[in-house]
């Protein structure tokens, strides 16, 4: 019997509902739209279909820290003021480091719950061959 293979895939969570909220509030532009480098855009709503077409079943869908939350505040909006991007990134890394050190299992559950409400910048999918 062949051992089961697990695939971990991380992609940007583009065209999310939260990004649409930011767009409608005038807090950002479609900074993630980047042709011709990016030809396919994935988000929590369409990633399952992509994996299914590849013969894979998703068993965990997670999102990374929602760095775009900084766009909600004019004092941290790194799209309107790119110089604020480095500090937003440092804050994100400090928070993620804390979460993981505190309780890795709880952090995984948090990332899965955040994926369920489409609130995170990066989309991390764990999948295996369909049975």
C-alpha positions as semicolon CSV with decimal commas, in nm:
position;residue;x (nm);y (nm);z (nm)
1;X;0,000;0,000;0,000
2;X;0,132;0,342;-0,098
3;X;0,173;0,587;0,193
4;X;-0,067;0,880;0,192
5;X;0,083;1,204;0,066
6;X;-0,003;1,539;0,221
7;X;0,037;1,863;0,029
8;X;0,076;2,199;0,201
9;X;0,008;2,494;-0,025
10;X;0,027;2,862;0,068
11;X;-0,110;3,129;-0,166
12;X;-0,231;3,486;-0,124
13;X;-0,597;3,511;-0,024
14;X;-0,692;3,750;-0,303
15;X;-1,032;3,902;-0,381
16;X;-1,155;3,814;-0,032
17;X;-1,469;3,960;0,119
18;X;-1,255;4,162;0,359
19;X;-1,060;4,313;0,069
20;X;-1,394;4,404;-0,091
21;X;-1,491;4,576;0,235
22;X;-1,165;4,774;0,233
23;X;-1,218;4,869;-0,132
24;X;-1,571;4,991;-0,074
25;X;-1,452;5,201;0,221
26;X;-1,184;5,363;0,002
27;X;-0,901;5,231;0,223
28;X;-0,711;5,050;-0,052
29;X;-0,696;4,979;-0,420
30;X;-0,659;4,641;-0,589
31;X;-0,290;4,626;-0,499
32;X;-0,300;4,246;-0,531
33;X;-0,393;4,259;-0,902
34;X;-0,062;4,188;-1,073
35;X;-0,074;4,062;-1,433
36;X;0,111;3,907;-1,603
37;X;0,300;3,768;-1,299
38;X;-0,020;3,640;-1,137
39;X;-0,259;3,466;-1,371
40;X;-0,468;3,281;-1,113
41;X;-0,616;3,424;-0,797
42;X;-0,727;3,204;-0,508
43;X;-0,936;3,268;-0,200
44;X;-1,124;3,066;0,061
45;X;-1,425;3,042;-0,171
46;X;-1,256;2,893;-0,479
47;X;-0,956;2,696;-0,351
48;X;-1,154;2,376;-0,274
49;X;-1,272;2,348;-0,634
50;X;-0,916;2,389;-0,761
51;X;-0,787;2,109;-0,539
52;X;-1,081;1,884;-0,627
53;X;-1,004;1,929;-0,998
54;X;-0,650;1,813;-0,917
55;X;-0,782;1,500;-0,744
56;X;-0,701;1,625;-0,396
57;X;-0,922;1,664;-0,090
58;X;-0,870;1,960;0,142
59;X;-0,864;1,856;0,508
60;X;-0,752;2,185;0,662
61;X;-0,793;2,539;0,535
62;X;-0,624;2,816;0,733
63;X;-0,540;3,181;0,687
64;X;-0,242;3,376;0,807
65;X;-0,245;3,696;1,008
66;X;-0,484;3,953;0,855
67;X;-0,223;4,223;0,790
68;X;-0,482;4,415;0,591
69;X;-0,648;4,506;0,922
70;X;-0,385;4,783;0,940
71;X;-0,554;4,945;0,640
72;X;-0,858;5,023;0,857
73;X;-0,663;5,286;1,049
74;X;-0,517;5,595;0,883
75;X;-0,221;5,583;1,124
76;X;-0,120;5,236;1,004
77;X;-0,253;5,226;0,645
78;X;0,053;5,109;0,451
79;X;-0,120;5,143;0,112
80;X;-0,184;5,513;0,163
81;X;0,163;5,556;0,321
82;X;0,406;5,281;0,211
83;X;0,655;5,384;0,482
84;X;0,417;5,225;0,735
85;X;0,449;4,882;0,575
86;X;0,761;4,777;0,763
87;X;0,601;4,853;1,100
88;X;0,283;4,667;1,003
89;X;0,494;4,365;0,908
90;X;0,688;4,382;1,237
91;X;0,362;4,396;1,434
92;X;0,228;4,096;1,240
93;X;0,543;3,893;1,308
94;X;0,536;3,980;1,679
95;X;0,173;3,867;1,709
96;X;0,223;3,541;1,516
97;X;0,534;3,459;1,720
98;X;0,338;3,516;2,041
99;X;0,045;3,300;1,926
100;X;0,270;3,010;1,829
101;X;0,475;3,025;2,150
102;X;0,157;3,046;2,359
103;X;-0,024;2,745;2,214
104;X;0,047;2,606;1,865
105;X;-0,266;2,390;1,862
106;X;-0,492;2,680;1,960
107;X;-0,324;2,895;1,696
108;X;-0,401;2,631;1,432
109;X;-0,765;2,630;1,543
110;X;-0,767;3,010;1,530
111;X;-0,630;3,007;1,173
112;X;-0,896;2,756;1,066
113;X;-1,173;2,964;1,229
114;X;-1,040;3,278;1,060
115;X;-1,049;3,096;0,725
116;X;-1,415;3,014;0,786
117;X;-1,490;3,388;0,803
118;X;-1,241;3,477;0,525
119;X;-1,024;3,700;0,743
120;X;-0,658;3,657;0,662
121;X;-0,403;3,763;0,404
122;X;-0,248;3,427;0,317
123;X;-0,439;3,108;0,252
124;X;-0,278;2,783;0,369
125;X;-0,432;2,458;0,251
126;X;-0,351;2,103;0,356
127;X;-0,478;1,839;0,114
128;X;-0,435;1,473;0,035
129;X;-0,532;1,234;-0,240
130;X;-0,905;1,172;-0,256
131;X;-1,017;0,830;-0,139
